[in-house]
Amino acid sequence: MVELVVTRTPLRISFAGGGTDLPAFYEREHGAVLSTTIDKYLYVTVKRHGRLFNEAFRLNYSETEHVQQMEAIKNHIARECLRLVPVEPPLYINTVADIPEFSGLGSSSSFSVGLLNALHVFRGERASAVQLAEEASHIEMDVLKRPIGKQDHYAAAFGGLNFFCFQPDGRVTVEPQHLPEGAVQRLFDHLVMFWTAMSRDAASVLKEQQDNIPEKFPVLQTMREDARFLQGLLHNGFDPLAFGRLLDTTWQRKRQLASRISNDRIDAWYERAKEAGAVGGKICGAGGGGFLLLVSPQDRQDAIRLALHDMQEVRVGYEANGSCVLLARDHGG
């Protein structure tokens, strides 16, 4: 019997197409997103809790919970994951991440995928990437009614550089991007990313964006095609500067979708970065804070760091794998 499981689930950067993975869009027309996972992770530990602690569930994340009934768990995702994939208590669940929550890198989806992965292994089951993505998206979208799309769950479960298509019937097709040798590293060599120190709940931004979909439908259609065009740029002799210029164009489109996607501080940082040599970029995730991602020639990156001296840079690399099990130990181990 398994007594301890540790999973590692990557965070992600979405380049283009965000918003077309919302049901209000893809149920009318298919959506498309180009994204990659990065070498920043969320770790989940699920452990058989000691009975001497006299509690059914202990959860450690940004808060600590000690509860006797699953229904009393305040962490909505943890509670619903346990409801979907039940494990007999007493149980200890611990979560630690490389990046703060509400950062625009898909942390809540990585948590739900990573916890589900751990719970399945704890039960002696192996869940596929599709199963993890669908279960996690079901919990957040259908059960918790969060105004989000499916892209983050699929990125966390599958890992790598992918082109996702969201079909009107709810199916998701995953197209891994097999690039010429060195192309992925060349892409990451031209990325720089800075922390805005502004955390925000994506749900509030996405709710407005979702409500605006009927009015902004043509903009979203164009953003879906931007994702496809960026995918083409990756394969056709990859020009990182052309990639960055298109990222700038799609960022200008994204800013139209909701009032809080950008703000004066973000706009000022972005303009300073462009003046220093960045050719394009965007705020990661729903917007309103989190990380500012920039595409820049390598010889201009120090100038950008100087221009954004009041921001903290976070260096990221490529991660090819999705949620994985680092440790599964049975009672005898």
N, C-alpha and C positions, 0 to 999 in steps of 0.2 A: 504493500500500500504506500502510495506517495505521501510524503510528509512535508516536503518543501519544494517549491517551484519558484524560479526567478526567470522573468522574461525581460527582453530588451526590445523596445519598439522605437523606430526612428521618427524624428520630426521631418517636416517637408517644406519645400519652397514651391509655390505655385507660380508659374511664369505667366500664363494667360488662360482665359476662358472661365475664370471664377465667376460665379453667378449663374452660368448656364447649367450648373449641376443642381440647381434648385428645382424641385418638382414643378413649381409654377411655370418654369421655362421648359424643361425637357419633356413634360407631359404634352406640350403643344408641338415642339420640334426638338430633335435630338440636341443635346449639349456636348461640349468637348472641352477638355482641360489638358494642358501640358504641365507636368510637374516633376519634381525630383525629390527623393529623400536625401537627407544630409547626415553627417556624422555627429549629430546631437540627438540624445536619446532620452526616453522615459523608461525607468526600470520599475517593475512591479514584482513584489515578493508576496507569495501566498504560502502560509505556514500553518501547520496544525498547532493551535494555541495550547499552552499548558493549562490543564484543568485547575491547577492551584491558583490561577489568577481569578477564577470564579466569575468569568464573563464570557458570553457567547461569541462576541465579535469585538476585536480591537482593530481600529483603522488609524494609520498614521499617514497623513498627507500634509497639506498646509495647516490642517487642524488635526486633533486627535479625538477619536470617538471610542467610548466604551459603552456598549449596548448589549442587552440581553435578547432582543428580538430583531430579526432582519428588517422588519417594517419600520423600526425606529432609527435606522441608519439615515443620517442627514445627507450624505454624499449620494446624490441622485443616481449617478452613473454606477457607482459601486453597488448600490441597493438593487438596481434593475438588472445588472449583470448577474448578481447572486440569485435573483428570482428566475432569470432565464436559464442559468447553468448552476443549479443548486449544489452546494457542498455542505455536508453535515458539520455544524459547529462542534467545538469551539474553533475559531479561525482568526488568524492574524493576517492583516493585509497592509503592506507598506508600499509607498510610492515615493520615488525620488526622481527628479528631472535635471537635465543639464541646463535648461533654460526656464525662466519664470513662466507661469501660466499667463494666459491672455496676451500672448506675444505674437500671434498671427502665424504660428508655425504648425498649427493643428494639434496642439497638446491634448485637448479633451478627447479627440478621436484616437490619438495614440494611447491614451490611458484606457479607453474602452476596449480597443483591440488587444492591448497588452494584458489587461485583466481577464478578458474572455479566454485568451490563449492560455494563461496560467490556470484558470479554473477548469478548462477542458483537460489539460494535462493532469491536474490534481485528481480528476475523476478517471484517469486512465484512458482518455480519449485524445485523438489527434485531429484537430480541425484544420481544414484547408484555408488558404488565404481568402478564397471567395466566401466561405462560410463565416470567417471572422469579420470580414468587411460587411457582409449583409446583416449579421447579428448586431454588430456595433451600430450600423446606420439605423437599423430597426429600433434599437433602444433610444437613440438620440432623437430621431425624426418622428417615429410613430408613437412610441411610448411617452417620451418626455416632451414631445411636440416642440422641439427646438427648431427655429427657422434656418436650418442649415442644409447643405447638400451632402452628397455622398463622396466627394472627391477625397477628403482627408482620410476617411476610413479605408478606402481602397489603396491610397498611397502608403498608409501605415502598415497594412496587411501585406502588400506585394513588395514594396520597396523598389528602388531603382528609378530610372528615368523613363516615364511612361506617358503615353497619350491615351486618355480615358474618353470613351464615348458613352453618354448617358441616353438610353433609348426611352421613347415614350411609354413603353410597357414596364419600365423600371429596371430592365436589364442593363448591365454595365459591361462594355467590352474593354479589354485591357490590351494595349499595343506596346510592349516593351520596345524601347528605342535602341537598336543595335547599331552603334555608330562605329565609324572607322577607328582604328587604334589611336589613342591619344586625344580624340575629339572631346570626350567628357572632361578630361583633365584640362584641356584648352578652354572649355567653357568655364570651369571653376576658377581657372587662373585669372579670368577677367571679371569675376564677381567680388565685390566687397560689400560688407553688410554692417550696419550700425544700429545700435540699440537706442530707441527714442526715449527710453525711461518712462514711457507712457503706456500703462497697461489698461486694457479696456475689455469689457464683456462683448464678444463678437455678436451675441444674440441681438443686442439693441441696434447695432448697425445693420445687421442682416434683416431684421424685421422691417425696417424702413425700406431697404433694398427690395425685399420680397413684395412689399405693398406697391412699389413703384414699377414692378415688372411689366404690367400691361402698357404703361406709358413709355417705358424704356426698352421695349422688346426689340426694336430695330438696332439699338446700340448693342444689346446683348448678342444679337445675330452676328454683328460685325466682330465682336470680341471672340465669338466662337470661331470665326474664320481666321482671326489673328492667331489663335492657338494652332490651327492647322498650318498657317503660313510659317509660324515659328518652328513647327516640327519640320517643315521642308528645309528651312535654313540650316538645321542641324545636320542634314544629310547631304546638302549640296555644297561640298567644299567648305563647310562651316566658317562663316565670317562673323566673329563675335561682335564686331562693331555694328554690322547690319542687324544682328540679333538685338543689340542694345537699343538701336534707334526704333525698332518696332516695339520693344518693351516700353519705350517712352510714349509711343502713340497709343498703345493699349492702356497705359496708365492714365492718360488724358481722358480716354473713354470711360474708364472705371470711375473716375472722379465724378462723373455725371450721374451715377446710379443712386447715390444717397448723399445727404448733406454733410454727414460726419465721416466720410471716408478719408477726407483730408482736412487740414486746418492751416491756419497761418504759419504756425511753427514748422509743420511738415513741409509746406510749400517753400518756406525760406531755406530750410536745410537742402531741399532738393535743388533749388536754384543755385545755391552756393556750390553744391557738388558738380552741377553741370558747368558752371563757370570755371571750375578747377579741372575739368576734363572728362567727367562722366558723360557717356553718350545716351544713357537712359536708365530707367529704374522704376521702382514702385514701392509702395508699402505692402508688406507681406500680409496675407490673410484678408480679413474683412475691411481693415483700414482703421483710421482713428488713433493709431499708436502701434506699438510693437516694434518691428524691425523695418528699417529702410534698406532695401536691396538696390545695389547700383551695378551697372556694367561699365567697365572702364578699360582703356588701354593700360597695360601693365606699367608703362612709364609715366602715367599720370596718377597712379594710386597714392603715392606719397603726398602729392599736392592735394588730393581729395581728403586724405587723413588730416592734413594741416587745416584745410578749410572747415572740416567738421570736428575741430579739436574739442568742442564741447559735447561730443557724443562718444560713446564707447564702442569700439569696433569689436565684432565677434567673428573670428575666422572660421569658415566652414569648409568641409570637404564632401566628397561624394560618398553615399552609402548605397550599395547595390542590393542589400537584402532588406526584407520586411521584418515584421515581428518574429523574433526567434526565442527559443528556450536556451538560456545560459546554464541552468542547473535544474535537474529533477532528481531529488534524492528520496529514496524510500526509507522506511523505518529502520532497516538494517544498515543504511549507508552512513 
